[in-house]
Amino acid sequence: MNIDLLKRLCETPGVPGREERVRALIEKEVVGLFDEVRTDAMGSLICRRSPRPASRKGAKVAKNERGRPTRVALLCHMDEIGFYVRHIDEKGYIRVAPAGGFDTRNLFSRRVKLVTKTGDLDAVMNPGGRPIHISTDEDRKKIPDVKELIVDTGLPAEEVKKRVRIGDFLVYNDPFMLLGSGKNPANGKAVSKAMDNRVACWLGIEAVRQIEDEGKGHAAEVIVIFTTQEEVGLRGAKTAATAVGCDIGIGIDVTLSCDTPGVPADEAVTDHGKGFGLHVMDSSFISDHQLLDDVEGVAKKNKIPYQRTILLRGGQDGAAAQQSGTGARAVGIVVGTRYIHTTAEMIDLKDLAAARNVLAAWLPTIA
């Protein structure tokens, strides 16, 4: 399992609208896997792989009703939640605007990376106000709003104002790590900021790489779209999916894994270690029932563990594919993630492998 790639993807900063570093990393990784790689006006990276026969025997090209090869699009968003600089005060403290959804209870005393035109700056983020030694009981009960957060670079105010501009961005700054792996890392957990959704970027690369390495053919045209601005409304996926004109859209993402204390079992969504998530519905779309059956059949045939999932709130890029152009059939493939939208997002690497394996097994069967 290519854990180094997952680490590099997760640790690369890229908030909605500023995914260029992630895109550059992916462009280098996909050399030789696709016939065409291009960037659209929204910054999404569109990677097209023509139908090809298997290494040992020919394969017919699947045709849709318009007489062209069936187009299957995998949508994998590159952006992570983060912040934009919105104000710098006279003392050099920075105020931020959120880019994505946050629970502010998770934003106390965070280390952050501030990305500027002149280079990256390490900094800390904390709510303004009194520390515990001088705070009142009422102070300690209060949950601050994002607008109360301050970013402290440790630099003099004049230097901050020279180096930082309104519109620069920042992300969590905590290292990728493996947990509970023993002698085999693939049996453990991985923790990082930006698992949402660098997990999908990893899957979009590694599933196609596995098809290539195994010499499998595929009758459909496979297009992997690494999309932008998903965390603020599926924006990049809407334009890219329309431009591609896919017949089948696969939304690849993380989902909740609330198999932890304090959450009722019926709200867990997924359990770590029980396989990839076959995404039935969320508040943005409902998967095509025949595609659900197709993926499930491939998983059973190949003994790939899976779990059916429903997310009561939230959305993902599969919705954009489904509603693009004149419409497309769509389904979601997801990986359960604990502590989502925090700096400690945790996945089970067996679930990640299951998602890769089912994609690599299913795509060659699509006709």
Residue, then its C-alpha position, 0 to 999 in steps of 0.5 A: m500500500n502506497i502510504d507515502l503518497l497518502k501522507r504527501l497528499c494529506e500534508t499538502p495545503g489546499v483549501p477551496g479555491r487554492e488547490e494548486r499544490v495538491r493538483a501539482l502533486i497529483e499531476k506528477e503521480v499520474v504520469g503514464l496512467f492517462d491519455e490526456v490530463r488537463t486543468d479546467a477553468m475552475g482548477s479541477l484536474i481532468c484525467r482521461r483514460s481511453p478504453r483498452p483491451a486486457s493484456r491477454k485478450g481483446a475487449k469490446v468497447a462499451k457504447n452508450e445510446r449516442g454511439r460513443p464509449t460509455r464514460v465513467a467519471l470518478l470525482c475526487h475533491m482536492d480541497e480541505i477545510g481551512f481559512y482565509v485571512r480577512h483582517i490584520d489588526e494594528k498588533g499583527y493579529i490575524r482574523v479569518a474567514p472559514a472555507g468549509g464547515f467547522d465545529t468551533r469546539n475543535l479550534f482551541s489552541r491549534r497549530v496552523k500553516l499560513v500560506t502566503k505569496t512569499g512563503d509559508l509561515d507557522a502560526v497558532m490559532n486560538p480564540g481571543g479572551r482570558p486564559i484559564h488562570i484568570s477566566t470566569d466560570e461563564d468565560r469557560k462555558k462559552i463556545p467561541d465563534v470563528k470570528e473570535l479566533i486570532v492567528d498569532t505568527g509571533l512576528p512583529a506587526e510591521e513584518v506581518k503586514k509586509r508578508v501577509r495579505i487579505g486572501d492568504f489562506l491557512v490550514y491545520n499544521d499537524p503531521f500525518m501518523l500511523l496508529g496501531s499498525g504493529k509490524n504491518p502498517a496496512n493493518g492499522k489506522a492513519v491519522s491526519k488533517a485533510m483525510d477529507n478528501r485526500v483519501a479520494c485523491w489517493l483512490g483515484i490514482e491507486a485504483v487506476r494504477q492497480i488496473e494498469d499493474e494487473g493488465k486489466g482492460h476496460a471497455a468504458e472510458v475512465i475519467v478521474i476528475f480531481t475537483t475543486q471547491e467541494e467543501v463550499g458547495l460541490r462547485g468544481a464538480k458541477t462544471a467538470a462533470t458537465a464538461v465531461g458528459c459522463d454516463i456514470g458518476i462515482g462520488i468518492d469521498v470519506t463519510l462518518s465513522c461514529d463507532t466511538p463512545g457517546v454516539p448511538a449505534d444507529e448513528a454510527v454510519t460506518d464501523h472501522g475495519k468492516g470495509f468500504g462504504l457503499h453509499v446509498m444516500d445523503s442529503s445531496f443525492i440518492s445513488d442509482h439502485q442498479l449501480l449499488d447492486d452492481v458494486e455489491g455484486v463485484a464486492k461479494k464476488n471478490k470477497i471485498p468487505y463493504q458496508r451500506t451507508i446512509l448519511l442523514r446530512g451532508g453531500q458529495d460530488g456524486a450529486a454534481a455528476q448525477q445532476s450534470g447536463t441531461g443527468a447521469r447515473a451515480v453512486g458513492i464509494v466512501v471510506g469511514t472516517r472518525y473525528i471528521h472535519t478536525t485535525a485528527e481525521m482517522i481511517d482504517l487502512k483496511d477500509l481504504a484498501a477495500a475501496r481501492n480494490v472494489l474500484a479496480a475490480w468494478l471499473p473493468t466490468i462496466a459495459 
